[in-house]
């Protein structure tokens, strides 16, 4: 919810175009919904989405931060 609101605001500024943005969510159904709603590329693979990114915005609950970053750190190793 927080990430969707932030992304919507960023897209509304015109500084970013939907085709420049990659997002991840927990389920393929959520990815499909977000892609349809905002026109961004959406999936469930955090490492793939972050690969080559200039900016990574992490929008998760505090209790989930280490799980998400742990996945990314493992992918980079």
N, C-alpha and C positions, 0 to 999 in steps of 0.2 A: 504494500500500500504506500509506504513512504517513498520507495524507489520509483514507483509509477508516478507519483505526484511530482517528484523532483525531475524525472525525465520529461514529463509533460511540460513542465515549466521551461526547461532548457530548450526543448523543441519549439515552444511558442516564442522564444526570443529570436529565433532565426539564426542563432550562432551555430547550431548543429542541424544537419539534415538527417532524416530518418535512416537513409542508406549509409550514414557514417557511424551508426550506433549498433552495437551488439549487446544484447542483454541475456541474462540467464535467470531461470526460475527453477523450481523444484520438479515440475511435471511437464511432459510434452503438451498436455491440454492447456496448461497455463501459458506455455510458450506460444502456442497457436493463437490464443486469445489476445495476448499482448501484441503479437505481430499484426493481427488484424486491426486492433484498436489504434496502434500508434505508427504502424508501417515500418517498424524496426526489425532487424534480424534477431530472432529470439531462439534460444535453445536451452539445454540443461547442462552443458559442459563448460564449467567455469574456466578451465585452463585454455580451451579453444577460444573462448570469447576474449580472454585477456591477452592472448598471443599477439604480439605486435602492436598492442594498444599504446597510444600516447597518454591516455588518461584512463584510470580505472576508478570507478565510484562504487564503493561497497555499501550496500544498503541492506543490512541484516540486523536482527535483534542482537543485543550485546552477547547473549549466551551462545550465539551461533558463529561469532567471529572466528574463533580458533578452528572450528570445523571447516569453514570456508577457506581460511588462509592455509590451513594444513593441507587441504587438497591442492592448492596452488603450489605450495612449497614442495610437495611431493612430485608434482608434475615438472617442476623446474630442476629437480635433482638428477 
